[in-house]
Amino acid sequence: LTFLALGTHFGKVFLLDIQGNLTQKFEIVQVFGLYTREGFHENFDCPVKVIYVRGGILIYSLLLYEKNWLNRWKTSTLHEGEGTITNVQWRANLIAWANNMGVKIYDISTKQRITNVLRDNVSLRPDMYPCSLCWKDNSTLIIGWGSSIKICVVKERGHTELRDLPSRYVEIVSAFETEFFISGLAPLADQLVTLYFVKENSDHMEEEFRARPCLDIIQPLPEGYEEISSDALTVRNFQENECRDYRLEHSEGESLYYIISPKDIVVAKERDQDDHIDWLLDKKKYEVGVIIIQSSRLHVGTLYFAAIYHLCSVLMHYNCRKCQKVLGKNMELWENEVYRFKTIGQLKAISQYLPRGDLRLRPAIYEMILHEFLKSDYEGFATLIREWPGELYNNMTIVQAVTDHLKKDPMNSTLLTTLAELYTYDQRYDRALEIYLRLRHKDVYQLIHKHDLFSSIEDKIVLLMDFDKEKAVDMLLDNEDKILIDRVVEELRDRPELLHIYLHKLFKRDHHKGQRYHERQIGLYAEYDRPNLLPFLRDSIHCPLEKALEICQERNFVEETVFLLSRMGNCRRALQMIMEELEDVDKAIEFAKEQDDAELWEDLISYSIDKPPFITGLLNNIGTHVDPILLIHRIKEGMEIPNLRDSLVKILQDYNLQILLREGCKKILVADSLSLLQKMHRTQMRGVRVDEENICESCHASILPSDMAQNFSVVVFHCRHMFHKECLPSPGTIPGVQFCNICSAKRRGPGSGILEMKK
């Protein structure tokens, strides 16, 4: 019985048969028999110490569980203390495992570790390029790591060599380097199946290039290898995968190989004789195929008739190719030969060899062949129309022929599409457009853009929107200059559901372009798209509020009516609707908070005073907006209020929080004021440099005299304006205080004098 067990990152295990069908699914982390009732469960003292279950589980401690004679489980630690163990493979009495240091092999029969094969290329990250292990037989282990492969054979020691050494040892019989990175290994008789990860730096690209993974068959040699075959595999998202994302597993009994990637599982198998015969048939090697079939005593009838049919086909095509060489550019000979083929009923065979370049036959010749195809092969006819230049034949003649055939089969999509192509070549775009719209052909929008057919679709807007609403609306809005908004609205007047889609997208693009239709949109939103009605009412400044209120009240749209009433200034009526019709105390409180109106709070309290659930909601929410005492005083004696204690505790907490916030703000203000005062003091005490480059702002002479021995007096303001003392205007109204008249005149604040220099 063969199956494939897959474990996911989410801790689930799936069992698949060799066809990929799901047979069992497990969602528990436990080891048990699949086809027996025997189970196994162990409580581990550490979440990263797990038992090996023949697969790619990352483990830090490798534990071996064995049953003793009392049928109890005995635990042995095979390895720990060297970090993550990334791969474990068990064959007969030998267990091999790999960690970041190397590969170890353990002999269960003698309970001895045999060897440690060190990792070669230590420059590669072991988590990105993990080790691949596979047993070829009970004594041959193949190790792939990075780009290197080693073939190791476990051998018995002689009795004279034993001493204190293990009874077995490992000999590396072959070691070689590959050109790529190894993701998986599997044996194939004396050869080796390798799964390669390819990562290159392209000459034209700065980033690394990840190619498709390759499945190769190689022949190991003592110091190298020979490549037997190579196949590149197409798996999903291969451009994003790393070496560690691929695995190669194999099933010995079925000779199946499983290539596992994050998105796909590819199954490979050895080719048999049937595959070889199919390949010979595909390559038209019929004689070799007959010999093989006869030697294996198989039925040769199918192959025989296939060979005969092929021979006839080859002869016909040989004659057609011969025409090209023999007839050359002689138009008369060409036409005679075409009629010869018509006589034997083989016009189709010569169609692909007719001249269509500088040398051209009479249009009637090409039309004759097109008519022949039109009789029995619509697909072939369509292919010729696409391949042949339109100048080879009379376009109108072929159009009429196709039209006649459509009378018998009016809904034939091949003929209709071909007719549209003929109309397009003849620049009769209106006819082509009608056909494309009837067929709902994907090329209709390309045809409109390519040939600028916007004037032709003004009366076909409904057809376009019935075909693809989103694409049609986007095209109409992108070309408003060619198809006016008013024209589109007029065309869609009888299809209000389509008109709504168009106007809605127009409004999303620009809130003002379709303002003249906003009144109509109120009804359209109400009828076809109520969830977007309220956002429309909020965003539109051109919507008539009275009309919107009338529509919403007729349809009993409470939320929209509440919004419109509040926007029209009737907040008390809006609040009343929330309380009476919605009965939503939270929404009523939120509305009152938004309006921040004392009268609304009074109305809300008056309405809620005889409704205990409303009182609870108010007590929980109004503490930061209204004095709770106003509500508490109005509560009737003896009224039972749900969760009253919790509400009162919340009020006290809100009050304490407000007090704390006020004290905190006061401390911040005091600290900021002190800091600014100190900064101002430091600024005013700072010295100001005065030299001969500075001038008096009044007389514009140098502020310092040319003879520094003379007596002088200078006044410097905080604003850095300087004056000779004798040039200063008379003092202001405040005795003993002098201001800079420049700053005072410019209303930048009176800079008072900060320094008076005298000598």
C-alpha angles and dihedrals in degrees: 000000000000126000140154121232116207124189122198132208088252093064099257125133122208125193115209130184121229090271091057096253117146111244105166138006129201128190100178129088100233138112119236141145116277096208101022134058092240111120137182129208130170132173107224121210092220128037094227096051104089137158119255114252104184099271145075100300114149109232136172099198122039110214128187118206118200132173116238127207091277089059091248127133117257118198125214125180108223097179143352142146100061101090129251120006105212105179137024126183124183124198124169106308096343127091120190124189136173133213133166091284101050146286124307128197123204128194111215094192094059096024090230134130106235105194150337117229108200123223113257109203104047092172092076117084107248092213091056097040105033126189120266119210132184135163115228091190138337093297108024120085122186117205124195120184126165104320098334131092127197127187111206127190122200110220137183119251121231118253090248092056099050106088105129094336125106114270090243135046137187126243121193103221097177136018128171144152125244130207094240141039119275120234099169146357135205134169123248109185104289091342133076132236111214130188109210131200112210122206120165140168107236119219090230098042131065094204127071116270119221113201129193115289115260128223108205134180112213136180110225116224128189092263104012144353143255121228112231100177140346132201127183111217125215110219127163117270093005088149089066100042128104131209091265092056094072130073133181120207129171139200112218098198095052098031088233126151122201120206106197123197131165091264107024144033115210119197118208128186138177116271117247133200093277090057089050092052091048089052091051090051091049090051091045093240092146099157093055089045092053092050091051093046093047091048089054092044094240127153110274101188097099093047092046095055091042088055092049093049090047091050092053091048092049091051092050094049090044090058090048092052089045088059090060093054099039101039096043110168098337102124094190093054090047093054092047090052091049090055089048089056089047089055092057092042096248104118090126092058094058096042096092093050099052116118113258103163129069090334112062130175125223113292089243090067093056091042090053091056092045089052089050091055091043090060097061113355116054093169092052090047091052090049092053092049089055094044102040120074111247092237092070095077142020103274096203091053091055091044090056091048092052090046090054091052091049089060087067095041107020096172098049102133095200093055093043093050091048090049089053089052090051091050090049092053089049089050091241090135096162091063092045091049092052091053094047090050092048090051093041086231117186092227094065094095092046089052091052094050096041095052098029094240096164093120088054095054098053090100094038099059093111091053091050093051093046087055099048118348097191097048092043094052093045090051093048093049093045090055103041090139090061100037110033121221091238090055092052092048090050092051092049097045092108093045104059094171090059092042089056092053091051096046092043092056090044090054091049090054097044127003092206109042095078096035093129088063098048092098090054091046092062090068092041093054090046091052104038110013115024095162088066096044096085094047088050092052090049096049101039119087093178097058114114103237096204092055091046091049091050093052094046093048091049091054094039093239097168101182093048091045091051091052093049093048091051091047090051091051099254094120095151092058090045091052090047091055092050092052099040104034104025094030087203111145093183092055091045091052091046090051092050090049091052093051094041092203121150092211091056091052089050091051091048092050092047092051093045099044094093096039112080096198090053091048090053091051092049093048090052096049115025099065093098096044108033132028103261090213089073089061098039093053091055096052110110119245112262097016111146109228120189115242092357093155093054091047093052091047089052091050090053091047091050090049092049089048091053091050090049091048091050092049090047092050090048092053091048092050092049092047092047092048092050092047092050092046091053091047091050091048092051090048094050093047092051117109122247122220114234121184141152092281092066118090136202109261090218107044096018090224122132109287091226123058119244089238107055090192090073122089116258140164125210131183119206120191127208088252088063094247111139131204139178104247091237090053094057117107120241116292120269130251093281108082114238094009122108123191132198105256092205095059092040091054092050091048092236092129127279108280104213120212114276102179137021116197120200134174 
